Amino acid sequence: MAQEAIAPPGAAAPPLEKRIDAMFTGDRIWAASVVIALWIVVFFVMFAIRGLIPDPTIEVVCWIGAGLLLLFNTASIIAMVRHYAQDKAHIYGVDIKHLDAGR
């Protein structure tokens, strides 16, 4: 959650649109970080186990599986961020109302 999304106690809250944009920006950064970490981990694992795979055919199958894993997970996170961008007023507006009510 972005720092700008929550006003300190006793201070006036920034306009709702600014708070929504701050929360959405934070979520986009986290989503991109998760995708980058996923790619790094998958490539690290694939290179780490290459020497343990006895058959080249099995290695090809593992690379294809890793590629599909990266493709579908990356596509799903991109789709999620696009959906959040389209409906961010509703998604983050509810979150902000609950955050404000909790104070």
PDB file as gemmi writes it, atoms N, CA and C in Angstrom:
CRYST1    1.000    1.000    1.000  90.00  90.00  90.00 P 1                      
ATOM      1  N   MET A   1       0.850  -1.162   0.000  1.00  0.00           N  
ATOM      2  CA  MET A   1       0.000   0.000   0.000  1.00  0.00           C  
ATOM      3  C   MET A   1       0.900   1.231   0.000  1.00  0.00           C  
ATOM      4  N   ALA A   2       0.581   2.200  -0.805  1.00  0.00           N  
ATOM      5  CA  ALA A   2       1.391   3.403  -0.916  1.00  0.00           C  
ATOM      6  C   ALA A   2       1.225   4.272   0.323  1.00  0.00           C  
ATOM      7  N   GLN A   3       2.262   5.017   0.645  1.00  0.00           N  
ATOM      8  CA  GLN A   3       2.237   5.884   1.817  1.00  0.00           C  
ATOM      9  C   GLN A   3       1.190   6.981   1.677  1.00  0.00           C  
ATOM     10  N   GLU A   4       0.968   7.442   0.456  1.00  0.00           N  
ATOM     11  CA  GLU A   4       0.032   8.542   0.239  1.00  0.00           C  
ATOM     12  C   GLU A   4      -1.421   8.096   0.394  1.00  0.00           C  
ATOM     13  N   ALA A   5      -1.665   6.795   0.414  1.00  0.00           N  
ATOM     14  CA  ALA A   5      -3.032   6.300   0.432  1.00  0.00           C  
ATOM     15  C   ALA A   5      -3.717   6.520   1.776  1.00  0.00           C  
ATOM     16  N   ILE A   6      -2.940   6.611   2.857  1.00  0.00           N  
ATOM     17  CA  ILE A   6      -3.514   6.776   4.190  1.00  0.00           C  
ATOM     18  C   ILE A   6      -2.976   8.063   4.800  1.00  0.00           C  
ATOM     19  N   ALA A   7      -3.872   8.910   5.206  1.00  0.00           N  
ATOM     20  CA  ALA A   7      -3.453  10.148   5.850  1.00  0.00           C  
ATOM     21  C   ALA A   7      -3.139   9.876   7.310  1.00  0.00           C  
ATOM     22  N   PRO A   8      -2.169  10.602   7.885  1.00  0.00           N  
ATOM     23  CA  PRO A   8      -1.877  10.409   9.309  1.00  0.00           C  
ATOM     24  C   PRO A   8      -3.080  10.819  10.151  1.00  0.00           C  
ATOM     25  N   PRO A   9      -3.223  10.245  11.354  1.00  0.00           N  
ATOM     26  CA  PRO A   9      -4.356  10.594  12.202  1.00  0.00           C  
ATOM     27  C   PRO A   9      -4.426  12.096  12.459  1.00  0.00           C  
ATOM     28  N   GLY A  10      -5.602  12.639  12.336  1.00  0.00           N  
ATOM     29  CA  GLY A  10      -5.811  14.061  12.589  1.00  0.00           C  
ATOM     30  C   GLY A  10      -5.586  14.943  11.371  1.00  0.00           C  
ATOM     31  N   ALA A  11      -4.960  14.430  10.327  1.00  0.00           N  
ATOM     32  CA  ALA A  11      -4.700  15.222   9.118  1.00  0.00           C  
ATOM     33  C   ALA A  11      -5.849  15.016   8.138  1.00  0.00           C  
ATOM     34  N   ALA A  12      -6.028  16.004   7.279  1.00  0.00           N  
ATOM     35  CA  ALA A  12      -7.060  15.884   6.256  1.00  0.00           C  
ATOM     36  C   ALA A  12      -6.597  14.874   5.214  1.00  0.00           C  
ATOM     37  N   ALA A  13      -7.496  14.003   4.805  1.00  0.00           N  
ATOM     38  CA  ALA A  13      -7.162  12.995   3.806  1.00  0.00           C  
ATOM     39  C   ALA A  13      -7.022  13.650   2.435  1.00  0.00           C  
ATOM     40  N   PRO A  14      -6.066  13.182   1.628  1.00  0.00           N  
ATOM     41  CA  PRO A  14      -5.962  13.698   0.261  1.00  0.00           C  
ATOM     42  C   PRO A  14      -7.233  13.343  -0.513  1.00  0.00           C  
ATOM     43  N   PRO A  15      -7.457  14.006  -1.625  1.00  0.00           N  
ATOM     44  CA  PRO A  15      -8.648  13.687  -2.420  1.00  0.00           C  
ATOM     45  C   PRO A  15      -8.686  12.191  -2.769  1.00  0.00           C  
ATOM     46  N   LEU A  16      -9.897  11.664  -2.869  1.00  0.00           N  
ATOM     47  CA  LEU A  16     -10.087  10.238  -3.092  1.00  0.00           C  
ATOM     48  C   LEU A  16      -9.363   9.763  -4.346  1.00  0.00           C  
ATOM     49  N   GLU A  17      -9.432  10.524  -5.422  1.00  0.00           N  
ATOM     50  CA  GLU A  17      -8.788  10.118  -6.686  1.00  0.00           C  
ATOM     51  C   GLU A  17      -7.271   9.971  -6.518  1.00  0.00           C  
ATOM     52  N   LYS A  18      -6.673  10.868  -5.768  1.00  0.00           N  
ATOM     53  CA  LYS A  18      -5.228  10.786  -5.535  1.00  0.00           C  
ATOM     54  C   LYS A  18      -4.888   9.552  -4.703  1.00  0.00           C  
ATOM     55  N   ARG A  19      -5.712   9.247  -3.718  1.00  0.00           N  
ATOM     56  CA  ARG A  19      -5.489   8.057  -2.883  1.00  0.00           C  
ATOM     57  C   ARG A  19      -5.669   6.784  -3.703  1.00  0.00           C  
ATOM     58  N   ILE A  20      -6.656   6.766  -4.579  1.00  0.00           N  
ATOM     59  CA  ILE A  20      -6.887   5.613  -5.448  1.00  0.00           C  
ATOM     60  C   ILE A  20      -5.694   5.413  -6.373  1.00  0.00           C  
ATOM     61  N   ASP A  21      -5.212   6.495  -6.995  1.00  0.00           N  
ATOM     62  CA  ASP A  21      -4.058   6.391  -7.886  1.00  0.00           C  
ATOM     63  C   ASP A  21      -2.819   5.904  -7.147  1.00  0.00           C  
ATOM     64  N   ALA A  22      -2.627   6.352  -5.921  1.00  0.00           N  
ATOM     65  CA  ALA A  22      -1.467   5.919  -5.138  1.00  0.00           C  
ATOM     66  C   ALA A  22      -1.540   4.427  -4.826  1.00  0.00           C  
ATOM     67  N   MET A  23      -2.722   3.948  -4.465  1.00  0.00           N  
ATOM     68  CA  MET A  23      -2.877   2.521  -4.169  1.00  0.00           C  
ATOM     69  C   MET A  23      -2.698   1.685  -5.437  1.00  0.00           C  
ATOM     70  N   PHE A  24      -3.232   2.153  -6.549  1.00  0.00           N  
ATOM     71  CA  PHE A  24      -3.101   1.421  -7.811  1.00  0.00           C  
ATOM     72  C   PHE A  24      -1.640   1.377  -8.256  1.00  0.00           C  
ATOM     73  N   THR A  25      -0.933   2.479  -8.113  1.00  0.00           N  
ATOM     74  CA  THR A  25       0.487   2.505  -8.472  1.00  0.00           C  
ATOM     75  C   THR A  25       1.276   1.515  -7.625  1.00  0.00           C  
ATOM     76  N   GLY A  26       0.985   1.470  -6.348  1.00  0.00           N  
ATOM     77  CA  GLY A  26       1.655   0.508  -5.470  1.00  0.00           C  
ATOM     78  C   GLY A  26       1.373  -0.930  -5.879  1.00  0.00           C  
ATOM     79  N   ASP A  27       0.127  -1.206  -6.235  1.00  0.00           N  
ATOM     80  CA  ASP A  27      -0.223  -2.563  -6.669  1.00  0.00           C  
ATOM     81  C   ASP A  27       0.456  -2.925  -7.991  1.00  0.00           C  
ATOM     82  N   ARG A  28       0.558  -1.952  -8.901  1.00  0.00           N  
ATOM     83  CA  ARG A  28       1.265  -2.212 -10.174  1.00  0.00           C  
ATOM     84  C   ARG A  28       2.727  -2.522  -9.927  1.00  0.00           C  
ATOM     85  N   ILE A  29       3.355  -1.796  -9.005  1.00  0.00           N  
ATOM     86  CA  ILE A  29       4.765  -2.048  -8.681  1.00  0.00           C  
ATOM     87  C   ILE A  29       4.931  -3.439  -8.085  1.00  0.00           C  
ATOM     88  N   TRP A  30       4.052  -3.815  -7.162  1.00  0.00           N  
ATOM     89  CA  TRP A  30       4.118  -5.156  -6.567  1.00  0.00           C  
ATOM     90  C   TRP A  30       3.901  -6.230  -7.619  1.00  0.00           C  
ATOM     91  N   ALA A  31       2.953  -6.031  -8.514  1.00  0.00           N  
ATOM     92  CA  ALA A  31       2.679  -7.026  -9.554  1.00  0.00           C  
ATOM     93  C   ALA A  31       3.896  -7.196 -10.465  1.00  0.00           C  
ATOM     94  N   ALA A  32       4.503  -6.092 -10.869  1.00  0.00           N  
ATOM     95  CA  ALA A  32       5.698  -6.178 -11.718  1.00  0.00           C  
ATOM     96  C   ALA A  32       6.839  -6.859 -10.974  1.00  0.00           C  
ATOM     97  N   SER A  33       6.985  -6.570  -9.692  1.00  0.00           N  
ATOM     98  CA  SER A  33       8.032  -7.203  -8.890  1.00  0.00           C  
ATOM     99  C   SER A  33       7.833  -8.707  -8.790  1.00  0.00           C  
ATOM    100  N   VAL A  34       6.596  -9.122  -8.618  1.00  0.00           N  
ATOM    101  CA  VAL A  34       6.296 -10.557  -8.522  1.00  0.00           C  
ATOM    102  C   VAL A  34       6.597 -11.251  -9.853  1.00  0.00           C  
ATOM    103  N   VAL A  35       6.242 -10.629 -10.964  1.00  0.00           N  
ATOM    104  CA  VAL A  35       6.522 -11.224 -12.274  1.00  0.00           C  
ATOM    105  C   VAL A  35       8.027 -11.345 -12.498  1.00  0.00           C  
ATOM    106  N   ILE A  36       8.767 -10.308 -12.173  1.00  0.00           N  
ATOM    107  CA  ILE A  36      10.227 -10.345 -12.333  1.00  0.00           C  
ATOM    108  C   ILE A  36      10.828 -11.431 -11.447  1.00  0.00           C  
ATOM    109  N   ALA A  37      10.379 -11.514 -10.206  1.00  0.00           N  
ATOM    110  CA  ALA A  37      10.881 -12.544  -9.295  1.00  0.00           C  
ATOM    111  C   ALA A  37      10.550 -13.942  -9.822  1.00  0.00           C  
ATOM    112  N   LEU A  38       9.356 -14.125 -10.357  1.00  0.00           N  
ATOM    113  CA  LEU A  38       8.964 -15.420 -10.914  1.00  0.00           C  
ATOM    114  C   LEU A  38       9.894 -15.827 -12.046  1.00  0.00           C  
ATOM    115  N   TRP A  39      10.172 -14.904 -12.972  1.00  0.00           N  
ATOM    116  CA  TRP A  39      11.064 -15.208 -14.090  1.00  0.00           C  
ATOM    117  C   TRP A  39      12.458 -15.571 -13.589  1.00  0.00           C  
ATOM    118  N   ILE A  40      12.959 -14.828 -12.631  1.00  0.00           N  
ATOM    119  CA  ILE A  40      14.296 -15.106 -12.092  1.00  0.00           C  
ATOM    120  C   ILE A  40      14.333 -16.489 -11.443  1.00  0.00           C  
ATOM    121  N   VAL A  41      13.344 -16.786 -10.633  1.00  0.00           N  
ATOM    122  CA  VAL A  41      13.314 -18.074  -9.930  1.00  0.00           C  
ATOM    123  C   VAL A  41      13.196 -19.239 -10.909  1.00  0.00           C  
ATOM    124  N   VAL A  42      12.328 -19.112 -11.901  1.00  0.00           N  
ATOM    125  CA  VAL A  42      12.148 -20.210 -12.856  1.00  0.00           C  
ATOM    126  C   VAL A  42      13.442 -20.456 -13.633  1.00  0.00           C  
ATOM    127  N   PHE A  43      14.085 -19.391 -14.099  1.00  0.00           N  
ATOM    128  CA  PHE A  43      15.336 -19.585 -14.832  1.00  0.00           C  
ATOM    129  C   PHE A  43      16.435 -20.122 -13.919  1.00  0.00           C  
ATOM    130  N   PHE A  44      16.494 -19.667 -12.687  1.00  0.00           N  
ATOM    131  CA  PHE A  44      17.482 -20.193 -11.747  1.00  0.00           C  
ATOM    132  C   PHE A  44      17.277 -21.692 -11.538  1.00  0.00           C  
ATOM    133  N   VAL A  45      16.037 -22.093 -11.307  1.00  0.00           N  
ATOM    134  CA  VAL A  45      15.751 -23.512 -11.081  1.00  0.00           C  
ATOM    135  C   VAL A  45      16.086 -24.333 -12.328  1.00  0.00           C  
ATOM    136  N   MET A  46      15.701 -23.834 -13.484  1.00  0.00           N  
ATOM    137  CA  MET A  46      15.970 -24.598 -14.708  1.00  0.00           C  
ATOM    138  C   MET A  46      17.471 -24.769 -14.941  1.00  0.00           C  
ATOM    139  N   PHE A  47      18.247 -23.731 -14.726  1.00  0.00           N  
ATOM    140  CA  PHE A  47      19.695 -23.864 -14.910  1.00  0.00           C  
ATOM    141  C   PHE A  47      20.330 -24.695 -13.801  1.00  0.00           C  
ATOM    142  N   ALA A  48      19.756 -24.644 -12.607  1.00  0.00           N  
ATOM    143  CA  ALA A  48      20.301 -25.413 -11.487  1.00  0.00           C  
ATOM    144  C   ALA A  48      20.077 -26.913 -11.666  1.00  0.00           C  
ATOM    145  N   ILE A  49      18.974 -27.314 -12.292  1.00  0.00           N  
ATOM    146  CA  ILE A  49      18.682 -28.740 -12.425  1.00  0.00           C  
ATOM    147  C   ILE A  49      19.121 -29.329 -13.756  1.00  0.00           C  
ATOM    148  N   ARG A  50      19.657 -28.516 -14.645  1.00  0.00           N  
ATOM    149  CA  ARG A  50      20.057 -29.032 -15.963  1.00  0.00           C  
ATOM    150  C   ARG A  50      20.984 -30.238 -15.850  1.00  0.00           C  
ATOM    151  N   GLY A  51      21.929 -30.187 -14.954  1.00  0.00           N  
ATOM    152  CA  GLY A  51      22.880 -31.285 -14.803  1.00  0.00           C  
ATOM    153  C   GLY A  51      22.269 -32.538 -14.206  1.00  0.00           C  
ATOM    154  N   LEU A  52      21.111 -32.414 -13.587  1.00  0.00           N  
ATOM    155  CA  LEU A  52      20.462 -33.561 -12.961  1.00  0.00           C  
ATOM    156  C   LEU A  52      19.501 -34.288 -13.892  1.00  0.00           C  
ATOM    157  N   ILE A  53      19.212 -33.701 -15.034  1.00  0.00           N  
ATOM    158  CA  ILE A  53      18.269 -34.302 -15.977  1.00  0.00           C  
ATOM    159  C   ILE A  53      19.057 -35.214 -16.924  1.00  0.00           C  
ATOM    160  N   PRO A  54      18.782 -36.528 -16.871  1.00  0.00           N  
ATOM    161  CA  PRO A  54      19.596 -37.472 -17.638  1.00  0.00           C  
ATOM    162  C   PRO A  54      19.296 -37.500 -19.144  1.00  0.00           C  
ATOM    163  N   ASP A  55      18.078 -37.147 -19.535  1.00  0.00           N  
ATOM    164  CA  ASP A  55      17.658 -37.286 -20.924  1.00  0.00           C  
ATOM    165  C   ASP A  55      17.377 -35.910 -21.527  1.00  0.00           C  
ATOM    166  N   PRO A  56      17.944 -35.602 -22.694  1.00  0.00           N  
ATOM    167  CA  PRO A  56      17.673 -34.293 -23.329  1.00  0.00           C  
ATOM    168  C   PRO A  56      16.198 -34.067 -23.639  1.00  0.00           C  
ATOM    169  N   THR A  57      15.466 -35.117 -23.901  1.00  0.00           N  
ATOM    170  CA  THR A  57      14.030 -34.972 -24.173  1.00  0.00           C  
ATOM    171  C   THR A  57      13.300 -34.473 -22.924  1.00  0.00           C  
ATOM    172  N   ILE A  58      13.688 -34.993 -21.776  1.00  0.00           N  
ATOM    173  CA  ILE A  58      13.073 -34.544 -20.524  1.00  0.00           C  
ATOM    174  C   ILE A  58      13.417 -33.082 -20.269  1.00  0.00           C  
ATOM    175  N   GLU A  59      14.644 -32.704 -20.595  1.00  0.00           N  
ATOM    176  CA  GLU A  59      15.032 -31.296 -20.418  1.00  0.00           C  
ATOM    177  C   GLU A  59      14.189 -30.381 -21.295  1.00  0.00           C  
ATOM    178  N   VAL A  60      13.953 -30.796 -22.533  1.00  0.00           N  
ATOM    179  CA  VAL A  60      13.111 -29.993 -23.436  1.00  0.00           C  
ATOM    180  C   VAL A  60      11.699 -29.870 -22.872  1.00  0.00           C  
ATOM    181  N   VAL A  61      11.167 -30.960 -22.364  1.00  0.00           N  
ATOM    182  CA  VAL A  61       9.827 -30.936 -21.773  1.00  0.00           C  
ATOM    183  C   VAL A  61       9.794 -29.992 -20.565  1.00  0.00           C  
ATOM    184  N   CYS A  62      10.848 -30.027 -19.748  1.00  0.00           N  
ATOM    185  CA  CYS A  62      10.920 -29.125 -18.587  1.00  0.00           C  
ATOM    186  C   CYS A  62      10.973 -27.666 -19.031  1.00  0.00           C  
ATOM    187  N   TRP A  63      11.751 -27.359 -20.074  1.00  0.00           N  
ATOM    188  CA  TRP A  63      11.822 -25.982 -20.577  1.00  0.00           C  
ATOM    189  C   TRP A  63      10.476 -25.529 -21.140  1.00  0.00           C  
ATOM    190  N   ILE A  64       9.799 -26.435 -21.829  1.00  0.00           N  
ATOM    191  CA  ILE A  64       8.471 -26.089 -22.362  1.00  0.00           C  
ATOM    192  C   ILE A  64       7.496 -25.828 -21.205  1.00  0.00           C  
ATOM    193  N   GLY A  65       7.536 -26.681 -20.192  1.00  0.00           N  
ATOM    194  CA  GLY A  65       6.677 -26.475 -19.022  1.00  0.00           C  
ATOM    195  C   GLY A  65       6.986 -25.162 -18.313  1.00  0.00           C  
ATOM    196  N   ALA A  66       8.277 -24.853 -18.169  1.00  0.00           N  
ATOM    197  CA  ALA A  66       8.670 -23.592 -17.536  1.00  0.00           C  
ATOM    198  C   ALA A  66       8.201 -22.406 -18.370  1.00  0.00           C  
ATOM    199  N   GLY A  67       8.326 -22.528 -19.685  1.00  0.00           N  
ATOM    200  CA  GLY A  67       7.860 -21.452 -20.566  1.00  0.00           C  
ATOM    201  C   GLY A  67       6.366 -21.223 -20.463  1.00  0.00           C  
ATOM    202  N   LEU A  68       5.604 -22.319 -20.413  1.00  0.00           N  
ATOM    203  CA  LEU A  68       4.148 -22.190 -20.271  1.00  0.00           C  
ATOM    204  C   LEU A  68       3.777 -21.587 -18.921  1.00  0.00           C  
ATOM    205  N   LEU A  69       4.482 -22.009 -17.878  1.00  0.00           N  
ATOM    206  CA  LEU A  69       4.246 -21.446 -16.554  1.00  0.00           C  
ATOM    207  C   LEU A  69       4.463 -19.936 -16.565  1.00  0.00           C  
ATOM    208  N   LEU A  70       5.575 -19.503 -17.158  1.00  0.00           N  
ATOM    209  CA  LEU A  70       5.871 -18.071 -17.231  1.00  0.00           C  
ATOM    210  C   LEU A  70       4.853 -17.336 -18.093  1.00  0.00           C  
ATOM    211  N   LEU A  71       4.501 -17.924 -19.221  1.00  0.00           N  
ATOM    212  CA  LEU A  71       3.546 -17.293 -20.132  1.00  0.00           C  
ATOM    213  C   LEU A  71       2.194 -17.062 -19.459  1.00  0.00           C  
ATOM    214  N   PHE A  72       1.638 -18.128 -18.874  1.00  0.00           N  
ATOM    215  CA  PHE A  72       0.292 -18.009 -18.299  1.00  0.00           C  
ATOM    216  C   PHE A  72       0.275 -17.150 -17.036  1.00  0.00           C  
ATOM    217  N   ASN A  73       1.287 -17.268 -16.200  1.00  0.00           N  
ATOM    218  CA  ASN A  73       1.310 -16.442 -14.990  1.00  0.00           C  
ATOM    219  C   ASN A  73       1.521 -14.971 -15.321  1.00  0.00           C  
ATOM    220  N   THR A  74       2.401 -14.688 -16.260  1.00  0.00           N  
ATOM    221  CA  THR A  74       2.621 -13.295 -16.664  1.00  0.00           C  
ATOM    222  C   THR A  74       1.352 -12.717 -17.293  1.00  0.00           C  
ATOM    223  N   ALA A  75       0.722 -13.486 -18.164  1.00  0.00           N  
ATOM    224  CA  ALA A  75      -0.509 -13.014 -18.809  1.00  0.00           C  
ATOM    225  C   ALA A  75      -1.622 -12.779 -17.788  1.00  0.00           C  
ATOM    226  N   SER A  76      -1.730 -13.646 -16.790  1.00  0.00           N  
ATOM    227  CA  SER A  76      -2.794 -13.469 -15.803  1.00  0.00           C  
ATOM    228  C   SER A  76      -2.557 -12.235 -14.939  1.00  0.00           C  
ATOM    229  N   ILE A  77      -1.311 -11.967 -14.602  1.00  0.00           N  
ATOM    230  CA  ILE A  77      -1.031 -10.775 -13.797  1.00  0.00           C  
ATOM    231  C   ILE A  77      -1.254  -9.509 -14.621  1.00  0.00           C  
ATOM    232  N   ILE A  78      -0.885  -9.534 -15.893  1.00  0.00           N  
ATOM    233  CA  ILE A  78      -1.151  -8.379 -16.767  1.00  0.00           C  
ATOM    234  C   ILE A  78      -2.661  -8.156 -16.886  1.00  0.00           C  
ATOM    235  N   ALA A  79      -3.425  -9.229 -17.049  1.00  0.00           N  
ATOM    236  CA  ALA A  79      -4.882  -9.104 -17.142  1.00  0.00           C  
ATOM    237  C   ALA A  79      -5.465  -8.546 -15.849  1.00  0.00           C  
ATOM    238  N   MET A  80      -4.920  -8.985 -14.710  1.00  0.00           N  
ATOM    239  CA  MET A  80      -5.404  -8.486 -13.420  1.00  0.00           C  
ATOM    240  C   MET A  80      -5.150  -6.985 -13.299  1.00  0.00           C  
ATOM    241  N   VAL A  81      -3.948  -6.543 -13.667  1.00  0.00           N  
ATOM    242  CA  VAL A  81      -3.623  -5.114 -13.569  1.00  0.00           C  
ATOM    243  C   VAL A  81      -4.512  -4.301 -14.505  1.00  0.00           C  
ATOM    244  N   ARG A  82      -4.762  -4.812 -15.698  1.00  0.00           N  
ATOM    245  CA  ARG A  82      -5.656  -4.101 -16.629  1.00  0.00           C  
ATOM    246  C   ARG A  82      -7.075  -3.998 -16.066  1.00  0.00           C  
ATOM    247  N   HIS A  83      -7.544  -5.065 -15.461  1.00  0.00           N  
ATOM    248  CA  HIS A  83      -8.884  -5.034 -14.853  1.00  0.00           C  
ATOM    249  C   HIS A  83      -8.926  -4.020 -13.717  1.00  0.00           C  
ATOM    250  N   TYR A  84      -7.884  -4.030 -12.886  1.00  0.00           N  
ATOM    251  CA  TYR A  84      -7.830  -3.059 -11.791  1.00  0.00           C  
ATOM    252  C   TYR A  84      -7.822  -1.634 -12.333  1.00  0.00           C  
ATOM    253  N   ALA A  85      -7.118  -1.400 -13.442  1.00  0.00           N  
ATOM    254  CA  ALA A  85      -7.067  -0.051 -14.030  1.00  0.00           C  
ATOM    255  C   ALA A  85      -8.449   0.381 -14.510  1.00  0.00           C  
ATOM    256  N   GLN A  86      -9.206  -0.551 -15.071  1.00  0.00           N  
ATOM    257  CA  GLN A  86     -10.537  -0.222 -15.590  1.00  0.00           C  
ATOM    258  C   GLN A  86     -11.542   0.046 -14.479  1.00  0.00           C  
ATOM    259  N   ASP A  87     -11.389  -0.641 -13.351  1.00  0.00           N  
ATOM    260  CA  ASP A  87     -12.393  -0.568 -12.287  1.00  0.00           C  
ATOM    261  C   ASP A  87     -11.785  -0.085 -10.971  1.00  0.00           C  
ATOM    262  N   LYS A  88     -10.693   0.709 -11.071  1.00  0.00           N  
ATOM    263  CA  LYS A  88      -9.969   1.076  -9.850  1.00  0.00           C  
ATOM    264  C   LYS A  88     -10.793   1.958  -8.917  1.00  0.00           C  
ATOM    265  N   ALA A  89     -11.684   2.768  -9.437  1.00  0.00           N  
ATOM    266  CA  ALA A  89     -12.495   3.619  -8.560  1.00  0.00           C  
ATOM    267  C   ALA A  89     -13.335   2.763  -7.613  1.00  0.00           C  
ATOM    268  N   HIS A  90     -13.890   1.690  -8.136  1.00  0.00           N  
ATOM    269  CA  HIS A  90     -14.712   0.816  -7.288  1.00  0.00           C  
ATOM    270  C   HIS A  90     -13.840  -0.029  -6.361  1.00  0.00           C  
ATOM    271  N   ILE A  91     -12.821  -0.681  -6.919  1.00  0.00           N  
ATOM    272  CA  ILE A  91     -11.986  -1.598  -6.134  1.00  0.00           C  
ATOM    273  C   ILE A  91     -11.298  -0.862  -4.988  1.00  0.00           C  
ATOM    274  N   TYR A  92     -10.602   0.216  -5.310  1.00  0.00           N  
ATOM    275  CA  TYR A  92      -9.841   0.924  -4.284  1.00  0.00           C  
ATOM    276  C   TYR A  92     -10.721   1.843  -3.445  1.00  0.00           C  
ATOM    277  N   GLY A  93     -11.834   2.315  -4.018  1.00  0.00           N  
ATOM    278  CA  GLY A  93     -12.749   3.148  -3.249  1.00  0.00           C  
ATOM    279  C   GLY A  93     -13.292   2.401  -2.041  1.00  0.00           C  
ATOM    280  N   VAL A  94     -13.659   1.140  -2.239  1.00  0.00           N  
ATOM    281  CA  VAL A  94     -14.151   0.312  -1.134  1.00  0.00           C  
ATOM    282  C   VAL A  94     -13.048   0.110  -0.097  1.00  0.00           C  
ATOM    283  N   ASP A  95     -11.821  -0.187  -0.568  1.00  0.00           N  
ATOM    284  CA  ASP A  95     -10.696  -0.362   0.361  1.00  0.00           C  
ATOM    285  C   ASP A  95     -10.454   0.897   1.193  1.00  0.00           C  
ATOM    286  N   ILE A  96     -10.472   2.037   0.550  1.00  0.00           N  
ATOM    287  CA  ILE A  96     -10.210   3.300   1.247  1.00  0.00           C  
ATOM    288  C   ILE A  96     -11.323   3.590   2.263  1.00  0.00           C  
ATOM    289  N   LYS A  97     -12.559   3.333   1.885  1.00  0.00           N  
ATOM    290  CA  LYS A  97     -13.667   3.550   2.834  1.00  0.00           C  
ATOM    291  C   LYS A  97     -13.496   2.665   4.074  1.00  0.00           C  
ATOM    292  N   HIS A  98     -13.078   1.420   3.862  1.00  0.00           N  
ATOM    293  CA  HIS A  98     -12.863   0.530   5.010  1.00  0.00           C  
ATOM    294  C   HIS A  98     -11.654   0.981   5.859  1.00  0.00           C  
ATOM    295  N   LEU A  99     -10.596   1.442   5.186  1.00  0.00           N  
ATOM    296  CA  LEU A  99      -9.437   1.958   5.925  1.00  0.00           C  
ATOM    297  C   LEU A  99      -9.836   3.171   6.764  1.00  0.00           C  
ATOM    298  N   ASP A 100     -10.616   4.078   6.158  1.00  0.00           N  
ATOM    299  CA  ASP A 100     -11.049   5.272   6.885  1.00  0.00           C  
ATOM    300  C   ASP A 100     -11.988   4.906   8.041  1.00  0.00           C  
ATOM    301  N   ALA A 101     -12.857   3.919   7.818  1.00  0.00           N  
ATOM    302  CA  ALA A 101     -13.782   3.520   8.872  1.00  0.00           C  
ATOM    303  C   ALA A 101     -13.040   2.853  10.028  1.00  0.00           C  
ATOM    304  N   GLY A 102     -11.915   2.221   9.729  1.00  0.00           N  
ATOM    305  CA  GLY A 102     -11.140   1.560  10.775  1.00  0.00           C  
ATOM    306  C   GLY A 102     -10.384   2.524  11.654  1.00  0.00           C  
ATOM    307  N   ARG A 103     -10.256   3.759  11.225  1.00  0.00           N  
ATOM    308  CA  ARG A 103      -9.552   4.754  12.046  1.00  0.00           C  
ATOM    309  C   ARG A 103     -10.464   5.389  12.984  1.00  0.00           C  
TER     310      ARG A 103                                                      
END                                                                             
